[in-house]
Amino acid sequence: MIYWRFGLSVKEIKALVRHLIEETNKGKRAAMVVIDELYGADIVFHCPRGWDICGLEDFKKANEESFDEIPDAHSTIDDIIVEGDKVAMRLTMTGTYSGKLGKTGSSKKK
């Protein structure tokens, strides 16, 4: 997200992050709409699994796959940090894993 370049305050940026998570919590369709609304084509997402996702289309694909794996995913914001030209958030995510991630099969457990 590059909104700070348009003169938004830290408070406004944090409101956009909350909006992102609120919409994403509504499910895959709402998530895809808000991703198009808030992210630029040059997004780089630093994945907690240790790799980066570069570009809007790859980011959307990764999110679609995540919803296929965890269709009832729900995120709670723990922290939002805005520093200079960077925004970071720490989330707690819950959901029922029903997909396949790497070599791990579905547990059907929350």
ROVEXZA-278369 format. One line per 10 residues: number of its first residue (from 1); their letters; for each residue x, y, z negated of N, C-alpha, C. Coordinates in nm, 4 decimals, always signed. Atoms other than C-alpha are relative to their C-alpha. Layout:
BEGIN
NUM	a	X,Y,Z,X,Y,Z,X,Y,Z | ...
REM end
This chain:
BEGIN
1	miywrfglsv	+0.0854,-0.1166,+0.0000,+0.0000,+0.0000,+0.0000,+0.0896,+0.1224,+0.0000 | -0.0874,-0.1166,-0.0131,+0.1442,+0.3357,+0.0936,-0.0719,+0.1299,-0.0353 | +0.0834,-0.1158,+0.0273,-0.1107,+0.5752,-0.0537,+0.0720,+0.1128,-0.0722 | -0.0699,-0.1070,+0.0707,+0.1372,+0.7643,-0.2754,+0.0613,+0.0989,+0.0981 | -0.0562,-0.0902,-0.1004,+0.2804,+0.9095,+0.0448,-0.1016,+0.1031,+0.0449 | +0.1061,-0.0919,-0.0389,-0.0531,+1.0824,+0.0952,-0.0414,+0.0887,-0.1169 | +0.0229,-0.0919,+0.1105,-0.0349,+1.2692,-0.2353,-0.0972,-0.0488,-0.1057 | +0.0886,+0.0504,+0.1035,-0.2466,+1.0409,-0.4538,+0.0738,-0.0050,-0.1334 | -0.0575,+0.0060,+0.1341,-0.1902,+1.0537,-0.8262,+0.0157,-0.1459,-0.0431 | -0.0155,+0.1340,+0.0567,-0.0831,+0.7538,-1.0324,-0.1368,-0.0546,-0.0385
11	keikalvrhl	+0.1347,+0.0424,+0.0388,-0.4399,+0.7386,-1.1661,-0.0797,-0.0466,+0.1218 | +0.0719,+0.0379,-0.1223,-0.5822,+0.7258,-0.8120,+0.0548,-0.1296,+0.0594 | -0.0613,+0.1227,-0.0509,-0.3347,+0.4564,-0.7066,-0.0455,-0.1195,-0.0838 | +0.0448,+0.1087,+0.0867,-0.4266,+0.2439,-1.0087,-0.1473,-0.0334,+0.0263 | +0.1409,+0.0250,-0.0344,-0.7955,+0.2854,-0.9177,-0.0105,-0.0818,+0.1282 | -0.0007,+0.0790,-0.1234,-0.7179,+0.1514,-0.5680,+0.0385,-0.1455,-0.0273 | -0.0411,+0.1356,+0.0353,-0.5419,-0.1500,-0.7197,-0.1165,-0.0732,-0.0684 | +0.1162,+0.0618,+0.0654,-0.8442,-0.2162,-0.9436,-0.1072,-0.0354,+0.1030 | +0.0962,+0.0249,-0.1076,-1.0690,-0.1864,-0.6366,+0.0400,-0.1248,+0.0789 | -0.0508,+0.1163,-0.0718,-0.8502,-0.4397,-0.4541,-0.0339,-0.1286,-0.0740
21	ieetnkgkra	+0.0230,+0.1218,+0.0783,-0.8798,-0.6939,-0.7345,-0.1498,-0.0266,-0.0166 | +0.1457,+0.0179,+0.0125,-1.2529,-0.6340,-0.7876,-0.0583,-0.0602,+0.1270 | +0.0508,+0.0523,-0.1273,-1.3202,-0.6964,-0.4181,+0.0499,-0.1422,+0.0246 | -0.0563,+0.1334,-0.0189,-1.0879,-0.9968,-0.4041,-0.0729,-0.1016,-0.0876 | +0.0727,+0.0904,+0.0895,-1.2756,-1.1478,-0.7000,-0.1376,-0.0371,+0.0539 | +0.1299,+0.0316,-0.0612,-1.5913,-1.1466,-0.4833,+0.0102,-0.1151,+0.0995 | -0.0163,+0.1128,-0.0909,-1.4425,-1.4124,-0.2554,+0.0755,+0.0354,+0.1262 | -0.0855,-0.0108,-0.1190,-1.2664,-1.4675,+0.0737,-0.0446,+0.1102,+0.0956 | +0.0477,-0.1007,-0.0958,-1.4860,-1.2490,+0.2962,+0.0305,+0.1421,-0.0493 | -0.0265,-0.1328,+0.0558,-1.4620,-0.9456,+0.0660,+0.1500,+0.0276,-0.0065
31	amvvidelyg	-0.1454,-0.0169,+0.0065,-1.0884,-1.0031,+0.0225,+0.0565,+0.0398,+0.1355 | -0.0515,-0.0326,-0.1333,-1.0266,-0.9938,+0.3975,-0.0360,+0.1440,+0.0388 | +0.0410,-0.1381,-0.0299,-1.2209,-0.6667,+0.4273,+0.0879,+0.0992,-0.0749 | -0.0775,-0.0950,+0.0794,-1.0332,-0.4960,+0.1438,+0.1481,-0.0034,+0.0390 | -0.1379,+0.0059,-0.0483,-0.6978,-0.6198,+0.2752,+0.0154,+0.0895,+0.1227 | -0.0040,-0.0879,-0.1176,-0.7732,-0.4514,+0.6085,-0.0111,+0.1466,-0.0392 | +0.0227,-0.1372,+0.0460,-0.8835,-0.1407,+0.4192,+0.1242,+0.0618,-0.0646 | -0.1046,-0.0566,+0.0852,-0.5813,-0.1015,+0.1919,+0.1440,-0.0271,+0.0423 | -0.1375,+0.0366,-0.0324,-0.2765,-0.2682,+0.3458,+0.0388,+0.0455,+0.1397 | -0.0541,-0.0378,-0.1293,-0.0558,-0.1522,+0.6309,+0.0567,-0.1207,+0.0732
41	adivfhcprg	-0.0507,+0.1093,-0.0843,+0.0743,-0.3640,+0.9177,+0.1376,-0.0476,-0.0440 | -0.1370,+0.0339,+0.0382,+0.4244,-0.3601,+0.7662,+0.0132,-0.0501,-0.1435 | -0.0040,+0.0488,+0.1380,+0.3321,-0.5093,+0.4273,+0.1073,-0.1085,-0.0175 | -0.0882,+0.1080,+0.0438,+0.5939,-0.7199,+0.2504,-0.0486,-0.0392,-0.1393 | +0.0496,+0.0521,+0.1265,+0.4483,-0.9341,-0.0262,+0.1055,-0.0935,-0.0562 | -0.1017,+0.0818,+0.0659,+0.7032,-1.0780,-0.2677,-0.0722,-0.1072,-0.0817 | +0.0756,+0.1111,+0.0566,+0.5507,-1.4149,-0.3522,+0.0660,-0.0527,-0.1267 | -0.0573,+0.0559,+0.1226,+0.5951,-1.5514,-0.7038,+0.0667,-0.1353,+0.0216 | -0.0611,+0.1306,-0.0280,+0.6923,-1.8831,-0.5454,+0.1397,+0.0134,+0.0590 | -0.1379,-0.0208,-0.0400,+1.0153,-1.7250,-0.4254,+0.0237,+0.0360,+0.1448
51	wdicgledfk	-0.0204,-0.0431,-0.1377,+0.9573,-1.6183,-0.0663,-0.0823,+0.1251,+0.0272 | +0.0725,-0.1204,-0.0384,+0.8309,-1.3067,+0.1085,-0.0943,-0.0306,+0.1151 | +0.0939,+0.0052,-0.1119,+0.5290,-1.2748,+0.3347,+0.0069,+0.1359,+0.0666 | -0.0216,-0.1252,-0.0722,+0.5937,-1.0111,+0.6003,-0.1051,+0.0180,+0.1085 | +0.0974,-0.0330,-0.1028,+0.3264,-0.8451,+0.8095,-0.1419,-0.0284,-0.0443 | +0.1393,+0.0078,+0.0406,-0.0476,-0.7982,+0.7730,-0.0651,-0.1323,+0.0393 | +0.0652,+0.1235,-0.0440,-0.1561,-1.1006,+0.9779,+0.0452,-0.1207,-0.0822 | -0.0493,+0.1103,+0.0826,+0.0682,-1.3413,+0.7840,-0.0519,+0.0112,-0.1435 | +0.0535,-0.0222,+0.1340,-0.0480,-1.1850,+0.4560,-0.1467,-0.0438,-0.0073 | +0.1407,+0.0410,-0.0038,-0.4128,-1.2336,+0.5557,-0.0119,-0.1519,+0.0089
61	kaneesfdei	+0.0022,+0.1461,-0.0144,-0.3441,-1.5940,+0.6614,+0.0308,-0.0669,-0.1335 | -0.0362,+0.0564,+0.1305,-0.1766,-1.6675,+0.3270,-0.1151,+0.0144,-0.0994 | +0.1139,-0.0197,+0.0897,-0.4745,-1.5198,+0.1415,-0.1157,-0.0921,+0.0357 | +0.1054,+0.0924,-0.0421,-0.7219,-1.7208,+0.3485,+0.0312,-0.1420,-0.0476 | -0.0408,+0.1332,+0.0447,-0.5257,-2.0381,+0.2704,-0.0143,-0.0139,-0.1515 | +0.0149,+0.0032,+0.1458,-0.5224,-1.9492,-0.0991,-0.1460,-0.0173,-0.0396 | +0.1424,+0.0155,+0.0300,-0.9021,-1.9126,-0.0990,-0.0503,-0.1397,+0.0369 | +0.0371,+0.1371,-0.0340,-0.9311,-2.2488,+0.0757,+0.0450,-0.0964,-0.1096 | -0.0545,+0.0852,+0.1059,-0.7166,-2.4029,-0.2005,-0.0666,+0.0239,-0.1348 | +0.0595,-0.0373,+0.1290,-0.8781,-2.2154,-0.4910,-0.1201,+0.0903,+0.0300
71	pdahstiddi	+0.1125,-0.0809,-0.0472,-1.2229,-2.1018,-0.3708,-0.0652,+0.0868,-0.1075 | +0.0596,-0.0793,+0.1070,-1.3357,-1.9731,-0.7111,+0.1051,+0.0828,-0.0748 | -0.1087,-0.0775,+0.0619,-1.0151,-1.7784,-0.7785,-0.0537,+0.1298,-0.0593 | +0.0374,-0.1250,+0.0663,-1.0560,-1.4911,-1.0212,+0.1245,+0.0565,-0.0669 | -0.1181,-0.0655,+0.0575,-0.7858,-1.2426,-1.1203,-0.0410,+0.1047,-0.1014 | +0.0137,-0.1040,+0.1010,-0.7638,-1.0279,-1.4297,+0.1297,+0.0787,-0.0019 | -0.1187,-0.0848,-0.0001,-0.5255,-0.7336,-1.4242,+0.0546,+0.0106,-0.1416 | -0.0686,-0.0158,+0.1282,-0.2748,-0.7400,-1.7088,+0.0755,+0.1328,-0.0042 | -0.0765,-0.1247,-0.0075,-0.0573,-0.4474,-1.5966,-0.0002,+0.0514,+0.1428 | -0.0250,-0.0651,-0.1284,-0.0329,-0.1992,-1.3109,+0.1120,+0.0997,-0.0252
81	ivegdkvamr	-0.1147,-0.0888,+0.0162,+0.2983,-0.0198,-1.2726,+0.0200,+0.0760,+0.1308 | -0.0269,-0.0859,-0.1149,+0.3481,+0.2732,-1.0371,+0.1268,+0.0765,-0.0325 | -0.1302,-0.0630,+0.0226,+0.7062,+0.3915,-1.0103,+0.0549,+0.0444,+0.1343 | -0.0514,-0.0510,-0.1266,+0.8279,+0.6151,-0.7318,-0.0893,-0.0425,+0.1144 | +0.0785,+0.0431,-0.1155,+0.7172,+0.4575,-0.4046,-0.0390,-0.1472,-0.0083 | +0.0324,+0.1407,+0.0182,+0.6427,+0.1136,-0.5537,-0.1194,-0.0171,-0.0931 | +0.1118,+0.0389,+0.0857,+0.3313,-0.0436,-0.7018,+0.0156,-0.1478,-0.0296 | -0.0080,+0.1403,+0.0400,+0.3489,-0.3674,-0.8991,-0.1146,-0.0280,-0.0958 | +0.1032,+0.0383,+0.0949,+0.0834,-0.5577,-1.0859,+0.0300,-0.1393,-0.0527 | -0.0108,+0.1314,+0.0626,+0.0830,-0.8491,-1.3246,-0.1426,-0.0462,-0.0244
91	ltmtgtysgk	+0.1354,+0.0537,+0.0047,-0.2250,-1.0700,-1.3056,-0.0036,-0.1317,-0.0750 | +0.0307,+0.1349,+0.0453,-0.3764,-1.3671,-1.4792,-0.1061,-0.0517,+0.0950 | +0.0934,+0.0567,-0.0969,-0.5468,-1.5879,-1.2223,-0.0526,-0.1330,-0.0516 | +0.0621,+0.1275,+0.0331,-0.7927,-1.8675,-1.2916,-0.0767,-0.0498,+0.1220 | +0.0774,+0.0577,-0.1086,-0.9734,-2.1038,-1.0580,+0.0169,-0.1508,+0.0022 | -0.0030,+0.1444,-0.0145,-1.0350,-2.4620,-0.9586,+0.0799,-0.0350,+0.1243 | -0.0881,+0.0354,-0.1102,-0.7590,-2.6045,-0.7440,-0.0597,-0.1176,+0.0763 | +0.0627,+0.1059,-0.0781,-0.9207,-2.8037,-0.4650,+0.0727,-0.0260,+0.1313 | -0.0724,+0.0137,-0.1254,-0.6678,-2.7731,-0.1873,+0.1233,-0.0861,-0.0137 | -0.1270,+0.0720,+0.0032,-0.3240,-2.9059,-0.1165,+0.1108,+0.1019,+0.0167
101	lgktgsskkk	-0.1099,-0.0938,-0.0009,-0.0171,-2.7041,-0.1941,+0.1292,-0.0805,-0.0030 | -0.1220,+0.0794,-0.0066,+0.3076,-2.8577,-0.0810,-0.0320,-0.1477,-0.0110 | +0.0226,+0.1441,+0.0194,+0.3148,-3.2177,-0.2062,-0.1036,-0.0271,-0.1086 | +0.0951,+0.0151,+0.1094,+0.0587,-3.1554,-0.4791,-0.1404,-0.0174,+0.0562 | +0.1380,+0.0222,-0.0407,-0.2864,-3.2998,-0.4236,-0.0963,+0.0740,-0.0900 | +0.1028,-0.0690,+0.0749,-0.6117,-3.1584,-0.5531,-0.0213,-0.0631,-0.1373 | +0.0300,+0.0491,+0.1340,-0.6729,-3.1875,-0.9256,-0.1478,+0.0178,-0.0323 | +0.1398,-0.0340,+0.0250,-1.0296,-3.0462,-0.9108,-0.0187,+0.0553,-0.1407 | +0.0058,-0.0538,+0.1355,-0.9447,-2.8882,-1.2461,+0.0213,+0.1501,+0.0045 | -0.0209,-0.1443,+0.0150,-0.9607,-2.5240,-1.3545,+0.1343,+0.0257,-0.0588
REM end
